Amino acid sequence: MDDRSPANSPFTIHPDTRVGAVTLAVADLDDMRRFYETVMGLDVMAGSSDEAVLGAGGRPLLRLMHRPAGQAEPHATGLYHFALLVTSRAHLGAWLAHMAGMGHRLDGAGDHDVSEALYLSDPEGNGIEVYRDRPRTEWTYEGGRVRMGTEPVDIRGVLDAGAGVSWRGMPAGTTMGHIHLRVADVAATEAFYTTRLGMTTMAMLHGAGFFSAGGYHHHIGANTWHSRGAGPPAEGALGLVEASIVLPDSAALEGLVSHLDDLRQPIDMSGPEPLIRDPSGLALRLTVA
């Protein structure tokens, strides 16, 4: 199949495209809602006995769906982590102090040149990153790709930066900065996100690929560290249900859908917004800001 447009020129997704809300299936809705509200500092925006929507500053970031009979499938494709992007180092430090004060511990931390990132897991094992970006003027590009590494985070410096901030929950302006996926094959994943969705490969590091719109360091990360050759999770499993790709307007969405139609990409149009699946069977909801 020819993965170019009919005009034989590469399709590029709108540069203002971003990642939106992530939907997780959870076994204990009350426990998970409490964790995301109290430890992570998200606001409960809507809820019922079957689901909860949480966010910050009026922006929905996470949807929890109740699946009490679901089972986790850690070796299937799925979520490696979702990443909450805060607006400043001070807010990152304030959240870290709050989280530690509640008796929770990090799984890890990394200074990635473009960002400072802190990692933890929720009570059901879903990976979470909370991070702040350095200004783009401080990023280094080499051959069109961004330089990202992994060095220790200056934890004391992060805490000191947040010392003057009163914690009142995740600040307005917090976004879903990116998602990092467990995939079956990185090369097939790169082809899908670049040729079909029109993103750009920003880095290939340690067996993982990083893809984005508009020159961001990454909106999508993908690795096979625990999932090489794996299949998608079974229907009704716990964990990632879908993630959303948010385009800035209806014209950008229509252009993407038209491009995908030209490539005969299967698109589920049964819901209010188009839904597609990547080569690892992971669901992406295409929506408009």
N, C-alpha and C positions, 0 to 999 in steps of 0.2 A: 504494500500500500504506500502511495506517495504521501509523505507527511509534510508536503509544502502546499501552499494555497494554489488555486488554479492559475494565478498569475506567476507562479514559480518564485515567489518572494516570501521570506519568512514572516509569519504572523507574530506581532508583538502585542502582548496584553497591555492595557492602559497603565501608564506609569504610576497612577494613584491607586491602583489595586492594592488591597491589604487582606490580611486574615481577619475573620470575624469570630463569632461565638463558636465554641466547641461543645458538642453534646456527648455526655458520658452516660452509660448505663451503670447503675449502682445497685448493690444488694440492700444496703441499709440507708434509706433516703434521709431519715432524721439525723443519723450520725454524720453523714457526709455534708448535709446542709449546715449542721452546727460547726463542723470543721471549717468549711469555706467561709462561714460568716464570722466566727470568732478568731480563728488562727490566721486565715488569709485576709480577713478584713473586707470581704465583699458584701454588698448589700443584697438582701433578698428582695427581688423586684416583683416576683410573682410566684405562687406556689399552690399546690394541692396535695392530696394524698398520693398522687402518682408522679409528680415532677416538681422541680424548683428551678427558677431562673435567677441567676445571681449576676451582679455587675458592679460597676463603679461609675459615679457621676452620671447616672441615668443611662449608661451604655451597657447592654447585656453582653456578658463575656462567657458565661458558662450555663449550660442547661443540664440538669441532672434528671435522668429518667429512672423510675423505680422498677427494677427487675429482681425481685426477691429470690427467684429460683435460678438466676443466672450464675454462670461459672466463669471465673477468670481463665484466660488462655494465654499465659505469658510467652509461649513460643510461637503463637500465631502472629501474623502481621497486625499492626495496630498502632497505638500511641506509644512513643518513647517518652515525650513530655510535651505539654503545652507551656507557653511562655508568656507571663504577664510582664509587660513593659511599663515601668513607672517613669515619671517625668523627670526625676532628678536623683542624684546620688544621695541627697538628704532624705528623700522619701524611701530609698532603698535601705538606708541605715535605720530609719525609724521603724520600718517593717521588721528588719532583722532583730532589733532590740525587743520589739513587741513579741515576735515569734519565740525568741529565746526565753523571754520572761514568762511565757506560758508553758515552758518546759519541753518545747519541741526542739529537735536538732536537725541540722542540715545533713543531707546525703553527700554534699560536695559543693565546690565553688570553683569558678574559673574566670580569670582575666583573659578575655578573648581578643584583646587589642581594640576591637570596635566596641566592646561592652564589658561590664562587670556583671557576672551571673552567679546566682545562688540557687541551689537545687535541693529539693526535698520531695517526699512522696505523701500522698493523702492516705487516709486509713485503709483504703482498698488497693493501694499499691500503684495508683496512677502517678506518673512523673510530673512534677511541676518545676518550672524555672521562674524565678523573679529576677528581673535584670534592669539595668539602666544602660542606655547607649551613651557612648562618647559622641561629641559633635562630629558630623561627617567630615568637617575640615581636618580632623585628626586621623581619619582613616587613611590607610595606605593601599593604593591599587597597583597591581603588577600585571601587565598584559591583559588589562580589562577585568581582572579578578581582584577581590578584596583580600588583604592579608588578615588571616585570623589564626591565632595560636591558642594555647592553653597554658597560662602561667598562674601562680597563686594569686588570689585576691588579697588585697590589703584590708583584711577584715577590720582591724582597728581604725583605719582611715574611714571605712564605710560607716562604722558606728559613730565615729566622731562627727562625720558630716551630718548625721541624723540627730545629734544630741539636742539641737535646738528646736526640733519639730515635735509637736504634740501629736501623738498617734490618735487618729479618729477614723481609722479604716483606710482602705486603698483610696488614694486621692483621685479626684476628678481628673480626667486626662489619661488614666491608666487604660491601656489597650491590650488586645491579644497581639503581641508583637510577632510571634511566629509559632508554628507547630513543628515538632520533630517526630518523624514517623519510623516505625519498624516496618521494613519492606522486604520483599523476597529477592529483589535484584536491583542494585543501584543504577546500572546502565539503562535498564528498561524504564526505571523511574525518572531518570534524567531526560530520556527521550520524550516521555509523556509531558513532563512539566515545562520543558523548553519548546518542543515542536508543536505540541497540541495546545497547551495553555499559553504558550508564548512568553514564558518567563526566561530569565537569563541564568546560566550557571555562574555563581559568584565564587565558589570554592569547591574543591574536592580534597578532603582531608581524612586520613586514617580510615579509609573505606566508607566514608560518608559523603554525600553530595548536598550542596546548599544552593537553593534557587530562589529568585526574587523578581519582583516587578520594580521598575523605577530606580534601579541601582542600590536598593537596600541590601544590607549584608546577607539576610535571608528571610524569606517568609515561610519557606518550606525547607526542613532538613530531612534527610532520609539515610538510614543505615541498615546494615544486615548483621549487626554484631550478635544478635540473638535470634535472627529470623531468616537467615539465608535459605532460599528455596521453600519457605513456609507458605502455607495457604492462609486465606483470610479466616477470621474467627467464625464460629458457627452462629447461625441465627439465634438470637436470644442470649449471646454471651455478654459478660460484663466488659466494661472498658469503652473504647472509642466507638461511637455510633456514627457520627459525621462531624466534619468541620466545614466552616463556611468561607468561601472566597468572595470578598466584597468588592464590587466594581463601583466606580464613582457615580455612574448614571446609567439610565436605561439604554442609551445608544452604545455604550461600552459593552454592556451585557449582551445586547443583540448582536454586536459584531463578533463577540466570542462564540456565541451559540451558532451563528452562521458559519464561522470557521470550523467549528467542531462538526457541524452537519456536512460540510464539504469533505471532511476526513472520515465520514461515516462513523464517528464516535458515538456509541450508544448514549442517549440522553433520556432520562426518566422525566417526562413532563406531566406526570400524574398529579403532582403536588402544586402548590402555589408558586414554587420556584424550581428551576431546572436542577437536576441532581445527576452527577456523573461519578464514575468510579475509576480510580487509577489502576495501574497494572497489578497492584497487590490487593485489589478488591476494596480499597478504602474509599468511603463515600465523601464527596465534596458537594456542598450545596452552593450554587451560584446565585448571588443576591446583589442587591443594589443598596448603597449607603442611604 
